[in-house]
Amino acid sequence: MSSEPASPQVQHVHHHYVPVKSGGTAAVLELLPGIFLQTFGIGHLYAGNVGTGLLFMFGYWCVAFINLLLCFVVIGFFTWPICWAVTAIVSTVIASNSVKTRRA
């Protein structure tokens, strides 16, 4: 038998750093691609809400396609800008607020 003392257990502490995300950045990332590329949802992806971001992205594209078809009977020229404006406002507000709720 040896009379050596038992060696103490070494604890490894890992710190996980999560960068703070900005609601303003999420709003800009939601609105600018929506204006220039007709692609909403990127602000949600930035905020960490992948499902919501993909839902806004593909959902708007489906609505835009339907409005494109409605342009052949003239009504699409009225409904498309309305759908775009509603999507731009709602998705931007939700993306900005989702960053704030994830922080809390």
C-alpha positions as CSV (number, residue, x, y, z in Angstrom):
1,M,0.0,0.0,0.0
2,S,1.3,3.4,-0.8
3,S,0.9,6.3,1.5
4,E,0.5,8.9,-1.2
5,P,-2.4,11.2,-0.9
6,A,-5.2,10.9,-3.5
7,S,-4.7,13.4,-6.3
8,P,-7.5,16.1,-6.4
9,Q,-9.9,15.9,-9.2
10,V,-9.3,18.6,-11.8
11,Q,-12.5,20.5,-12.9
12,H,-12.6,22.0,-16.4
13,V,-14.8,25.0,-16.7
14,H,-16.1,25.9,-20.1
15,H,-17.5,29.3,-20.7
16,H,-20.0,29.6,-23.6
17,Y,-20.1,33.1,-25.0
18,V,-23.2,34.1,-26.8
19,P,-22.9,37.5,-28.6
20,V,-25.6,40.0,-27.8
21,K,-27.9,40.5,-30.8
22,S,-29.6,43.7,-31.7
23,G,-33.2,44.2,-32.5
24,G,-32.3,47.0,-34.9
25,T,-30.0,44.7,-36.8
26,A,-32.7,42.1,-37.0
27,A,-35.1,44.7,-38.4
28,V,-32.6,45.9,-41.0
29,L,-31.8,42.4,-42.0
30,E,-35.5,41.7,-42.4
31,L,-36.4,44.8,-44.3
32,L,-33.5,45.5,-46.8
33,P,-33.6,42.0,-48.4
34,G,-37.4,42.3,-48.5
35,I,-37.1,45.6,-50.4
36,F,-34.4,44.7,-52.8
37,L,-34.7,40.9,-53.2
38,Q,-38.3,40.1,-52.2
39,T,-36.8,37.8,-49.5
40,F,-38.2,38.2,-46.0
41,G,-37.1,36.0,-43.1
42,I,-33.4,36.8,-42.8
43,G,-33.9,38.9,-39.7
44,H,-35.6,35.9,-38.1
45,L,-32.7,33.7,-39.0
46,Y,-30.3,36.2,-37.4
47,A,-32.5,36.2,-34.3
48,G,-32.2,32.5,-34.0
49,N,-35.8,31.7,-35.1
50,V,-35.0,29.5,-38.1
51,G,-38.5,28.0,-38.4
52,T,-40.2,31.4,-38.4
53,G,-37.6,32.8,-40.8
54,L,-38.2,30.0,-43.3
55,L,-41.9,30.3,-42.9
56,F,-41.8,34.0,-43.8
57,M,-39.4,33.4,-46.6
58,F,-41.3,30.6,-48.4
59,G,-44.7,31.8,-47.3
60,Y,-44.1,35.2,-48.9
61,W,-42.8,33.6,-52.1
62,C,-46.0,31.5,-52.3
63,V,-48.1,34.6,-51.8
64,A,-46.0,36.5,-54.4
65,F,-46.5,33.8,-56.9
66,I,-50.3,33.8,-56.4
67,N,-50.3,37.6,-56.8
68,L,-48.2,37.2,-60.0
69,L,-50.9,34.9,-61.4
70,L,-53.6,37.4,-60.3
71,C,-51.8,40.1,-62.3
72,F,-53.2,38.4,-65.4
73,V,-56.7,39.4,-64.2
74,V,-55.5,42.8,-63.0
75,I,-56.4,42.4,-59.3
76,G,-52.8,41.3,-58.6
77,F,-51.6,44.8,-59.3
78,F,-53.5,45.9,-56.2
79,T,-53.1,42.9,-54.0
80,W,-49.3,42.4,-54.4
81,P,-48.3,45.8,-53.0
82,I,-50.7,45.3,-50.1
83,C,-49.3,41.9,-49.3
84,W,-45.8,43.2,-49.6
85,A,-46.4,46.1,-47.2
86,V,-48.2,43.9,-44.6
87,T,-45.4,41.3,-44.8
88,A,-42.7,44.0,-44.5
89,I,-44.2,45.6,-41.4
90,V,-45.3,42.5,-39.6
91,S,-42.1,40.5,-40.2
92,T,-39.9,43.4,-39.3
93,V,-41.7,44.0,-36.0
94,I,-41.7,40.3,-35.1
95,A,-38.0,39.9,-35.9
96,S,-37.1,42.9,-33.8
97,N,-39.2,41.8,-30.8
98,S,-38.0,38.2,-31.0
99,V,-34.4,39.3,-30.3
100,K,-35.6,41.2,-27.3
101,T,-37.5,38.3,-25.9
102,R,-34.7,35.8,-26.4
103,R,-32.4,38.1,-24.4
104,A,-34.6,38.2,-21.4
